[in-house]
Amino acid sequence: QVQLVESGGGLVQAGGSLRLSCAAPERSFRLSIMGWFRQAPGKEREFVSAISQSGGTTDYADSVKGRFTISRDNAKNTVDLQMNNLRPEDTAVYYCAQRRRAWISVRRPLDYDYWGQGTQVTVSS
């Protein structure tokens, strides 16, 4: 059982910033694609961003492109999501996910093998 632990969520005003972090077990982290998803009340879980094993390839949902930045530190086994210029529609529970397979499809929840428990992000208008 892999334990992913997210942190950094909170309440912020529109236009503000938050930085989410996800800590993963050392085992297999460097071999894993890491992703961030979010789920708002009454909505399906949606893709936010993903990063390749080396960090050289990233992908973003159109809704966050230019505002969010994903990064990883393979020495610390962490993946971060820097969120700038936050909007009320970014309010959701944010989940970290781990994929131990090749970069073929990274935008669907079923593409990932392990999940964190989620951290709440609330953006007030």
Solvent accessible surface area in square Angstrom, and as a share of the most:
residue,aa,sasa,rsa
1,Q,205,0.91
2,V,17,0.10
3,Q,135,0.60
4,L,6,0.03
5,V,82,0.47
6,E,8,0.04
7,S,60,0.39
8,G,37,0.36
9,G,30,0.29
10,G,29,0.28
11,L,132,0.66
12,V,24,0.14
13,Q,137,0.61
14,A,50,0.39
15,G,50,0.48
16,G,22,0.21
17,S,59,0.38
18,L,34,0.17
19,R,121,0.44
20,L,0,0.00
21,S,34,0.22
22,C,0,0.00
23,A,49,0.38
24,A,12,0.09
25,P,48,0.30
26,E,135,0.60
27,R,197,0.72
28,S,32,0.21
29,F,0,0.00
30,R,150,0.55
31,L,134,0.67
32,S,0,0.00
33,I,0,0.00
34,M,0,0.00
35,G,0,0.00
36,W,0,0.00
37,F,0,0.00
38,R,15,0.05
39,Q,60,0.26
40,A,25,0.19
41,P,124,0.78
42,G,92,0.88
43,K,138,0.58
44,E,151,0.68
45,R,71,0.26
46,E,79,0.36
47,F,18,0.08
48,V,1,0.00
49,S,0,0.00
50,A,0,0.00
51,I,4,0.02
52,S,13,0.08
53,Q,55,0.25
54,S,97,0.62
55,G,28,0.27
56,G,69,0.66
57,T,65,0.38
58,T,59,0.34
59,D,32,0.16
60,Y,36,0.14
61,A,15,0.12
62,D,117,0.60
63,S,57,0.37
64,V,1,0.00
65,K,117,0.50
66,G,82,0.79
67,R,20,0.07
68,F,6,0.02
69,T,73,0.43
70,I,7,0.04
71,S,41,0.27
72,R,35,0.13
73,D,52,0.27
74,N,39,0.20
75,A,84,0.65
76,K,147,0.62
77,N,23,0.12
78,T,31,0.18
79,V,0,0.00
80,D,28,0.15
81,L,0,0.00
82,Q,44,0.19
83,M,0,0.00
84,N,62,0.32
85,N,79,0.41
86,L,1,0.01
87,R,98,0.36
88,P,57,0.36
89,E,118,0.53
90,D,0,0.00
91,T,36,0.21
92,A,2,0.01
93,V,41,0.24
94,Y,0,0.00
95,Y,33,0.12
96,C,0,0.00
97,A,0,0.00
98,Q,0,0.00
99,R,10,0.04
100,R,83,0.30
101,R,110,0.40
102,A,59,0.45
103,W,85,0.30
104,I,142,0.72
105,S,33,0.21
106,V,8,0.04
107,R,110,0.40
108,R,119,0.43
109,P,54,0.34
110,L,124,0.62
111,D,3,0.01
112,Y,13,0.05
113,D,59,0.30
114,Y,63,0.24
115,W,69,0.24
116,G,9,0.09
117,Q,113,0.50
118,G,13,0.12
119,T,20,0.12
120,Q,88,0.39
121,V,0,0.00
122,T,47,0.28
123,V,7,0.04
124,S,43,0.28
125,S,129,0.83
